[in-house]
């Protein structure tokens, strides 16, 4: 009987000891968890989670850490978006301010009573050019904002490639003639392309314009296309000044202006083209060497999805 009593006493003592040990351990785990949350609150960087222990406290600590990581990632995205928006607004303000200032000066000069007819015509032409530049800039920025907000609806239809390229190059014929640059097109009349005609023409126009601007007198902008089982390939190649390798990786970035960019360059034309091409299940790449011209390769996939 005494042995039984002794056994029961030992059993009860062990149970109570285990109870208090587990209670103490859980208390310590909760203290570590609370301390970690305080460090998260006071620190700009996400501190290491450490060991939250096992069991319910460990699971709770692990879930809290995952939640904090997710919240931090969302906060970083929000911060990056705000910084991007601030930079974009600053760039827009700068780009619009320049032509507005020029137009203001020209308008003041037009008020001069003794101004000659020749000078008056020159100032009016300058204002017209600046107005066209601002119209293009605002239109392009609106298109980019529509792309960012997923508001552009692509309507892909079957389009004759040669007819599309003729439509694209026609507005640049006078510009090319004045610069002494020849536009050559080598596209089979039977090639058809699945795309949104309006937005594809917009994308290609920016690329042709870029090639013309960087090709000197006596140069050539060559456009040719081909089709295989997977895609329609469009190449726009010039023999102009080209780019250094370190610049080539940035040409599709918004507001990027290379060393050889003109003063009137905004740096959004190629970025806009890339976005519009990607929306239509295509990709664009470029290769160049300084002094050896530039080649743009547009690959529009037909049945194969990216």
C-alpha positions as CSV (number, residue, x, y, z in Angstrom):
1,X,0.0,0.0,0.0
2,X,2.9,2.4,0.9
3,X,4.5,1.7,-2.5
4,X,1.3,2.6,-4.3
5,X,1.0,5.8,-2.3
6,X,4.7,6.7,-3.0
7,X,4.1,5.9,-6.7
8,X,1.0,8.2,-6.9
9,X,2.9,11.0,-5.1
10,X,5.8,10.7,-7.5
11,X,3.4,10.6,-10.5
12,X,1.6,13.7,-9.3
13,X,4.9,15.6,-8.7
14,X,6.1,14.6,-12.2
15,X,2.8,15.8,-13.7
16,X,2.9,19.1,-11.9
17,X,6.6,19.6,-12.8
18,X,5.8,18.8,-16.5
19,X,2.9,21.3,-16.3
20,X,5.0,24.1,-14.9
21,X,7.8,23.3,-17.3
22,X,5.5,23.5,-20.3
23,X,3.9,26.6,-19.0
24,X,7.4,28.1,-18.4
25,X,8.5,27.1,-21.9
26,X,5.4,28.5,-23.6
27,X,5.9,31.7,-21.6
28,X,9.5,32.0,-22.9
29,X,8.3,31.3,-26.4
30,X,5.7,34.0,-26.2
31,X,8.2,36.4,-24.8
32,X,10.6,35.7,-27.7
33,X,7.7,36.2,-30.1
34,X,6.7,39.5,-28.5
35,X,10.3,40.6,-28.5
36,X,10.6,39.8,-32.2
37,X,7.4,41.8,-33.0
38,X,8.8,44.8,-31.1
39,X,12.1,44.5,-33.1
40,X,10.1,44.4,-36.4
41,X,8.2,47.5,-35.3
42,X,11.4,49.4,-34.4
43,X,13.6,48.3,-37.3
44,X,13.5,49.5,-40.9
45,X,14.8,46.2,-42.1
46,X,13.1,42.8,-41.5
47,X,15.1,41.1,-38.6
48,X,15.8,37.4,-38.6
49,X,13.0,35.4,-37.1
50,X,15.2,33.3,-34.9
51,X,13.7,30.2,-33.1
52,X,10.1,30.6,-32.0
53,X,10.1,27.1,-30.6
54,X,8.0,24.1,-31.4
55,X,4.3,23.4,-31.2
56,X,1.6,26.0,-31.3
57,X,3.9,28.9,-30.5
58,X,6.3,27.9,-33.2
59,X,3.5,27.6,-35.8
60,X,2.1,31.0,-34.7
61,X,5.6,32.6,-35.0
62,X,6.2,31.1,-38.4
63,X,2.8,32.3,-39.7
64,X,3.4,35.8,-38.2
65,X,6.8,35.9,-40.0
66,X,5.2,35.0,-43.3
67,X,2.6,37.7,-42.9
68,X,5.2,40.3,-42.0
69,X,7.3,39.3,-45.1
70,X,4.1,39.6,-47.3
71,X,3.2,43.0,-45.8
72,X,6.8,44.3,-46.3
73,X,6.8,43.2,-49.9
74,X,3.5,45.0,-50.5
75,X,4.8,48.1,-48.8
76,X,8.0,48.0,-51.0
77,X,5.8,47.7,-54.1
78,X,3.7,50.6,-53.0
79,X,6.8,52.7,-52.3
80,X,8.3,51.8,-55.7
81,X,5.1,52.8,-57.4
82,X,5.0,56.1,-55.6
83,X,8.7,56.8,-56.5
84,X,8.0,55.8,-60.1
85,X,5.0,58.1,-60.3
86,X,7.0,61.0,-58.7
87,X,9.8,60.5,-61.2
88,X,7.4,60.2,-64.1
89,X,5.6,63.4,-63.2
90,X,8.9,65.2,-62.9
91,X,9.9,64.0,-66.3
92,X,6.5,64.9,-67.8
93,X,6.8,68.4,-66.2
94,X,10.3,68.8,-67.6
95,X,9.3,67.6,-71.1
96,X,6.3,69.9,-71.3
97,X,8.0,72.9,-69.8
98,X,10.6,73.1,-72.6
99,X,8.3,73.4,-75.6
100,X,5.9,75.7,-73.6
101,X,8.8,78.0,-72.8
102,X,9.9,78.1,-76.5
103,X,6.3,78.8,-77.6
104,X,6.0,81.6,-75.1
105,X,9.2,83.3,-76.4
106,X,8.0,82.9,-80.0
107,X,4.6,84.3,-79.1
108,X,6.2,87.4,-77.5
109,X,8.4,87.9,-80.5
110,X,5.4,87.8,-82.8
111,X,4.0,90.9,-81.0
112,X,6.9,93.0,-82.2
113,X,5.5,95.6,-84.7
114,X,8.6,95.9,-86.9
115,X,9.0,92.1,-87.2
116,X,9.7,91.0,-90.8
117,X,7.4,88.6,-92.7
118,X,10.2,86.1,-93.0
119,X,10.8,86.1,-89.2
120,X,7.1,86.0,-88.5
121,X,6.8,82.9,-90.7
122,X,9.8,81.3,-89.0
123,X,8.3,81.9,-85.5
124,X,4.9,80.6,-86.4
125,X,6.6,77.4,-87.9
126,X,8.5,77.0,-84.6
127,X,5.3,77.2,-82.6
128,X,3.6,74.7,-84.9
129,X,6.5,72.2,-84.4
130,X,6.4,72.6,-80.7
131,X,2.6,72.1,-80.7
132,X,3.1,68.9,-82.7
133,X,5.8,67.8,-80.3
134,X,3.5,68.4,-77.2
135,X,0.6,66.7,-78.9
136,X,2.7,63.6,-79.6
137,X,4.1,63.7,-76.1
138,X,0.8,63.9,-74.3
139,X,-0.7,61.3,-76.6
140,X,2.1,58.9,-75.9
141,X,2.0,59.5,-72.2
142,X,-1.7,58.9,-72.1
143,X,-1.2,55.6,-74.0
144,X,1.5,54.5,-71.5
145,X,-0.8,55.3,-68.6
146,X,-3.6,53.3,-70.3
147,X,-1.2,50.4,-70.7
148,X,-0.2,50.6,-67.0
149,X,-3.9,50.6,-66.0
150,X,-4.8,47.7,-68.4
151,X,-7.3,49.9,-70.2
152,X,-6.2,49.2,-73.7
153,X,-8.2,46.6,-75.5
154,X,-6.3,44.8,-78.2
155,X,-8.4,43.7,-81.2
156,X,-6.3,41.3,-83.3
157,X,-7.2,40.8,-86.9
158,X,-5.6,39.5,-90.0
159,X,-3.5,42.4,-91.6
160,X,-1.4,42.4,-94.7
161,X,2.1,43.2,-93.6
162,X,3.2,45.1,-96.6
163,X,0.1,47.3,-96.6
164,X,0.6,48.0,-92.9
165,X,4.3,49.0,-93.4
166,X,3.4,51.3,-96.3
167,X,0.9,53.0,-94.0
168,X,3.6,53.3,-91.4
169,X,6.3,54.7,-93.6
170,X,4.2,57.1,-95.7
171,X,4.2,60.0,-93.1
172,X,8.0,59.8,-92.9
173,X,8.7,60.1,-96.7
174,X,9.1,63.8,-96.6
175,X,11.3,63.7,-93.5
176,X,13.5,61.1,-95.2
177,X,13.7,63.1,-98.4
178,X,14.8,66.2,-96.6
179,X,17.5,64.3,-94.7
180,X,18.6,62.5,-97.8
181,X,17.8,59.1,-96.3
182,X,16.3,56.3,-98.4
183,X,13.6,54.0,-97.0
184,X,13.8,50.6,-98.6
185,X,11.1,48.0,-98.1
186,X,11.5,44.3,-98.9
187,X,8.3,42.6,-97.8
188,X,6.5,39.9,-99.7
189,X,2.9,41.0,-100.5
190,X,1.5,37.7,-99.3
191,X,2.6,37.9,-95.7
192,X,-0.3,38.3,-93.2
193,X,0.0,39.3,-89.6
194,X,-2.4,38.8,-86.6
195,X,-2.4,42.1,-84.8
196,X,-4.3,45.2,-83.8
197,X,-3.7,47.4,-86.9
198,X,-3.9,50.7,-85.0
199,X,-1.6,49.9,-82.1
200,X,0.8,47.9,-84.3
201,X,1.1,50.9,-86.6
202,X,1.8,53.1,-83.6
203,X,4.6,50.8,-82.4
204,X,6.3,50.5,-85.8
205,X,6.0,54.2,-86.4
206,X,8.1,55.0,-83.3
207,X,10.8,52.6,-84.4
208,X,10.9,53.9,-88.0
209,X,11.1,57.5,-86.6
210,X,13.9,56.5,-84.3
211,X,15.9,54.9,-87.2
212,X,15.4,58.0,-89.4
213,X,16.5,60.4,-86.7
214,X,19.8,58.5,-86.1
215,X,20.6,58.0,-89.8
216,X,22.6,60.7,-91.6
217,X,22.4,62.0,-95.2
218,X,23.0,59.3,-97.8
219,X,22.0,56.6,-95.3
220,X,19.3,53.9,-95.7
221,X,16.6,52.6,-93.5
222,X,15.8,49.1,-94.7
223,X,12.5,47.3,-93.7
224,X,12.0,43.6,-94.5
225,X,9.8,40.8,-93.2
226,X,9.5,37.0,-93.2
227,X,7.1,34.4,-91.9
228,X,7.6,30.9,-90.5
229,X,5.4,28.4,-88.7
230,X,5.6,30.2,-85.4
231,X,5.8,33.9,-86.0
232,X,6.0,36.9,-88.4
233,X,9.4,38.6,-88.1
234,X,9.9,42.3,-89.0
235,X,13.3,43.8,-89.2
236,X,14.0,47.6,-89.3
237,X,17.7,48.2,-90.0
238,X,19.6,51.5,-90.5
239,X,23.2,52.3,-91.2
240,X,23.4,55.3,-88.9
241,X,25.5,56.1,-85.9
242,X,24.5,53.1,-83.8
243,X,25.0,52.7,-80.1
244,X,27.6,51.6,-77.5
245,X,26.9,48.3,-75.9
246,X,26.3,49.8,-72.5
247,X,23.5,52.0,-73.9
248,X,21.8,49.2,-75.9
249,X,20.4,47.6,-72.7
250,X,18.5,50.8,-71.8
251,X,16.9,51.9,-75.0
252,X,13.5,50.4,-74.1
253,X,13.4,52.1,-70.7
254,X,11.0,55.0,-70.2
255,X,12.6,58.4,-70.5
256,X,16.0,57.0,-71.3
257,X,18.0,59.3,-73.6
258,X,21.2,58.0,-75.1
259,X,24.4,60.0,-75.8
260,X,23.4,60.7,-79.4
261,X,19.8,61.6,-78.7
262,X,18.6,64.9,-80.0
263,X,17.6,67.8,-77.8
264,X,14.0,67.2,-78.7
265,X,14.1,63.5,-77.7
266,X,11.7,62.6,-74.9
267,X,12.8,59.0,-74.4
268,X,9.4,57.2,-74.5
269,X,8.9,56.2,-78.1
270,X,10.8,52.9,-78.0
271,X,9.4,52.1,-74.5
272,X,5.9,52.6,-75.8
273,X,6.6,50.5,-78.9
274,X,7.8,47.6,-76.7
275,X,4.7,47.7,-74.5
276,X,2.4,47.8,-77.4
277,X,4.2,44.9,-79.1
278,X,4.1,42.8,-75.9
279,X,0.4,43.4,-75.6
280,X,-0.1,41.8,-79.0
281,X,1.8,38.6,-78.1
282,X,5.1,39.8,-79.6
283,X,8.7,40.6,-78.5
284,X,11.2,43.2,-79.7
285,X,15.0,43.2,-79.5
286,X,17.7,45.4,-80.8
287,X,21.4,45.0,-81.7
288,X,23.9,47.6,-82.6
289,X,27.5,48.7,-82.7
290,X,28.8,52.2,-82.5
291,X,29.1,53.6,-86.0
292,X,27.6,50.5,-87.5
293,X,23.9,51.3,-87.3
294,X,21.0,49.6,-85.5
295,X,18.7,46.7,-86.2
296,X,15.3,46.2,-84.5
297,X,13.8,42.7,-84.6
298,X,10.0,42.4,-84.0
299,X,8.8,38.9,-83.6
300,X,5.0,38.5,-83.6
301,X,3.8,35.1,-82.5
302,X,0.8,33.6,-84.2
303,X,-0.5,30.5,-82.5
304,X,2.3,30.0,-79.9
305,X,1.6,31.9,-76.7
306,X,4.4,33.4,-74.6
